[in-house]
């Protein structure tokens, strides 16, 4: 099996764009992790300082639980998207090394990665909407 350097170099050049996409997904995961931490901290603060019997406290705790679920599923979608991008890069190199046409597989991986990223961003947007529209309970 002889390797053709120009073919491998071309695959490396084509893999640069997905690597930038991985960087962007990593940044989104970082932002989502921070939001998750803040929501969990707020929940702990409410549970520790406020009486859970107050309707306003209970309502905010319910909204925080929804926010946590949205962020969790957004992180899950982002990780799935990143995995599809990684598989895309792997299949691109395998196609070049084995000299088979994996263009449909690579295209499908890209489409799946974009769908997962779109779901992630929509969940992120929903969580932000909930965070902004929810009145805060201030314990006395």
C-alpha positions as CSV (number, residue, x, y, z in Angstrom):
1,X,0.0,0.0,0.0
2,X,1.6,3.2,-1.1
3,X,0.4,6.5,0.3
4,X,0.1,9.5,-2.0
5,X,1.2,12.6,-0.2
6,X,-0.8,15.0,-2.4
7,X,-4.0,13.2,-1.6
8,X,-3.3,13.1,2.1
9,X,-2.3,16.8,2.0
10,X,-5.6,17.6,0.3
11,X,-7.5,15.8,3.1
12,X,-5.6,17.7,5.7
13,X,-6.5,21.0,4.0
14,X,-10.2,19.9,3.9
15,X,-10.1,19.0,7.6
16,X,-9.2,22.5,8.6
17,X,-12.8,23.8,8.4
18,X,-14.3,21.0,10.6
19,X,-11.5,21.7,13.2
20,X,-12.7,25.3,13.4
21,X,-16.2,24.0,13.8
22,X,-15.0,21.9,16.7
23,X,-13.5,25.0,18.3
24,X,-16.8,26.8,18.0
25,X,-18.8,23.9,19.4
26,X,-16.3,23.7,22.3
27,X,-16.9,27.4,23.0
28,X,-20.7,26.8,23.0
29,X,-20.2,23.9,25.4
30,X,-18.2,26.2,27.7
31,X,-20.9,28.8,27.7
32,X,-23.6,26.2,28.4
33,X,-21.5,24.8,31.3
34,X,-21.3,28.2,32.9
35,X,-25.0,28.7,32.5
36,X,-25.6,25.2,34.0
37,X,-23.4,26.0,37.0
38,X,-25.2,29.3,37.6
39,X,-28.6,27.7,37.5
40,X,-27.5,24.9,39.9
41,X,-26.0,27.6,42.2
42,X,-29.2,29.6,42.2
43,X,-31.2,26.4,43.0
44,X,-29.0,25.7,45.9
45,X,-29.2,29.3,47.2
46,X,-33.0,29.2,47.0
47,X,-33.2,25.8,48.7
48,X,-30.9,26.9,51.5
49,X,-32.2,30.4,52.2
50,X,-35.9,30.4,51.3
51,X,-38.8,28.5,52.6
52,X,-39.8,26.0,49.9
53,X,-43.4,26.6,51.0
54,X,-43.6,30.0,49.4
55,X,-45.4,29.8,46.0
56,X,-42.9,32.2,44.4
57,X,-39.9,30.1,45.6
58,X,-41.6,26.9,44.3
59,X,-42.3,28.5,41.0
60,X,-38.8,29.7,40.5
61,X,-37.4,26.3,41.5
62,X,-39.6,24.7,38.8
63,X,-38.3,27.2,36.2
64,X,-34.8,26.5,37.3
65,X,-35.3,22.8,36.9
66,X,-36.6,23.4,33.4
67,X,-33.6,25.6,32.6
68,X,-31.3,22.9,33.9
69,X,-32.9,20.3,31.6
70,X,-32.7,22.6,28.6
71,X,-29.0,23.3,29.2
72,X,-28.4,19.6,29.8
73,X,-30.0,18.6,26.5
74,X,-28.2,21.5,24.7
75,X,-24.8,20.2,26.0
76,X,-25.8,16.7,24.9
77,X,-26.7,18.0,21.4
78,X,-23.4,19.9,21.2
79,X,-21.4,16.9,22.1
80,X,-23.3,14.8,19.6
81,X,-22.5,17.5,17.0
82,X,-18.8,17.4,17.9
83,X,-18.7,13.6,17.7
84,X,-20.2,13.8,14.2
85,X,-17.6,16.3,13.1
86,X,-14.9,14.0,14.5
87,X,-16.3,11.1,12.6
88,X,-16.4,13.2,9.5
89,X,-12.7,13.9,9.8
90,X,-12.0,10.2,10.5
91,X,-14.0,9.1,7.4
92,X,-12.3,11.7,5.2
93,X,-8.9,10.3,6.1
94,X,-10.1,6.7,5.8
95,X,-11.5,7.4,2.4
96,X,-8.1,8.9,1.3
97,X,-6.1,6.1,2.8
98,X,-8.3,3.2,1.5
99,X,-9.1,5.1,-1.7
100,X,-12.8,4.6,-1.5
101,X,-15.6,7.1,-2.1
102,X,-17.0,8.0,1.2
103,X,-18.5,11.3,0.1
104,X,-22.1,10.4,0.9
105,X,-21.0,9.2,4.4
106,X,-19.0,12.3,5.0
107,X,-21.9,14.5,3.7
108,X,-24.3,12.7,6.0
109,X,-22.0,13.2,9.0
110,X,-21.9,16.9,8.2
111,X,-25.7,17.2,7.9
112,X,-26.1,15.3,11.2
113,X,-23.6,17.5,12.9
114,X,-25.4,20.6,11.7
115,X,-28.8,19.3,12.8
116,X,-27.4,18.5,16.3
117,X,-25.8,21.9,16.5
118,X,-29.1,23.6,15.4
119,X,-30.9,21.7,18.2
120,X,-28.3,22.7,20.6
121,X,-28.6,26.4,19.7
122,X,-32.4,26.3,19.8
123,X,-32.3,24.8,23.3
124,X,-29.7,27.4,24.4
125,X,-32.0,30.1,23.1
126,X,-35.0,28.6,25.0
127,X,-33.0,28.5,28.2
128,X,-31.9,32.1,27.8
129,X,-35.6,33.1,27.2
130,X,-36.6,31.3,30.4
131,X,-33.8,32.9,32.4
132,X,-34.6,36.4,31.2
133,X,-38.4,36.1,31.6
134,X,-38.5,34.6,35.0
135,X,-39.0,36.9,38.0
136,X,-36.5,36.3,40.8
137,X,-37.6,35.4,44.3
138,X,-35.5,37.4,46.8
139,X,-35.5,35.7,50.2
140,X,-35.8,38.0,53.2
